[in-house]
Amino acid sequence: MGLFHWTEKSSATLADGGVIGPDERLPWPQTAVMGVQHLIAMFGATVLAPILMGFDPNVAILMSGIGTLIFFVMTGGKVPSYLGSSFAFIGVVIAASGYAGPGPNANIGVALGGIVACGIVYTLIGALVQAIGTGWIERLMPPVVTGSVVAVIGLNLAGIPIKNMAPTGFDAWMQGVTFVCVALVAVFSSGMLQRLLILMGLIIASVIYAVLTNGLGLGKPLDLSGIASAAWFGLPNFSAPVFSGNAMLLIAPVAIILVAENLGHIKAVTAMTGKNLDRYMGRAFMGDGVATIVAGSAGGTGVTTYAENIGVMAATKIYSTAIFFVAGCMAILLGFSPKFGALIQAIPLAVMGGVSIVVFGLIAVAGAKIWVDNQVDFSNNKNLLVAAITLVLGTGDYTLRFGEFALGGIGTATFGAIGLYALLNRKG
């Protein structure tokens, strides 16, 4: 079985509601369209994160594509995942570089040195996991823990679209219109159209937005001027890292959070596909770590497996790694095409927010599905307390600080769930 070998499934598989596994694919034209859908799912967050840190968004997009291909190769094409800009770096990068925004980060080199150091730590963790095996993972993370952690990823992100992507009352209503459009496509369409529910819902909602704003003047008009003025091809603004001890000590511990995110991603995909991917855990950590090193070396943000793309897979039931290979190649082209980037950035914020509500909700439900599929017994107080506390820690973004380093909601919920289960399980 080669790296680029997938068993082709016909379109009839989609019509029958069948699942496309990681080692399978649709015909290439349909695979390409699915790749576009995954690009759109990750685009908003992958562009937003560098803007908040004063990085070049086009470099971040380019590095996300390269990182996705690195991950694909290092996992042998067995783990479906897209690597995008990690929000876990935002706080420590701002602290290390003194960035006050807006505009370019004048001290970006120091931040990049810290990101490279984080990638090295992350890669070493992956090598350790690969060397000693993953049997300990099953003991530390039974279904009640993994289900809680996966659910928390979606719940922790829920505040982003609701609090930050609807600045006006009209935008809030448009978010509602958007997720209704996605839901209608999901329920009342079929075949390939149904599998493209995120993309189709987004297109329909964008048209409605244009009619209401540009036509009726009810909100901020859809602005396409950036597309016309953007060049078709252009080099992004690359930057080189500067290695400062203080910055590296501040940023490197983010590797702990990236481990938690990647672990939750693999557990979620395992639950959705029914295929145990634990044996690729070490390679997945190393792939993510090497991708972060490469990104930091060129001026990009640190990268991580993207929860948004878990949501798309959960909705479409298409887990083919071929899609992510295609999406990675497309992102590389995007990085060198300011015009295509401008097209995606022209999507109204409220519409992206509505799509995000759907995607993050699907992630949370994927966690609950782990409980259902494994028949987790919540009459057992051990399971009940682990799930209850974990969900609130993650949803409330419970944060622990260690000097300048902050372990946020996903990290505290993940390691809290593991530690609490280990403590309560001693009675058994």
Secondary structure, DSSP 8 states (H G I E B T S, - for coil): --TT--EE--HHHHHTT--B-TTEE--HHHHHHHHHHHHHHHHHHHHHHHHHHT--HHHHHHHHHHHHHHHHHHTTT-S---EEE-GGGHHHHHHHHT---SS--TTHHHHHHHHHHHHHHHHHHHHHHHHH-SHHHHHH--HHHHHHHHHHHHHHHTHHHHHHS--SHHHHHHHHHHHHHHHHHHHH--HHHHHTHHHHHHHHHHHHHHIIIIIT--SS----HHHHHS-SS-----------HHHHHHHTTHHHHHHHHHHHHHHHHHHHHS---GGGHHHHHHHHHHHHHHHHHHT---EEE-HHHHHHHHHH-B--HHHHHHHHHHHHHHHT-HHHHHHHHTS-HHHHHHHHHHHHHHHHHHHHHHHHHTT--TTSHHHHHHHHHHHHHHHTT--EEETTEEE-HHHHHHHHHHHHHHHHGGG-
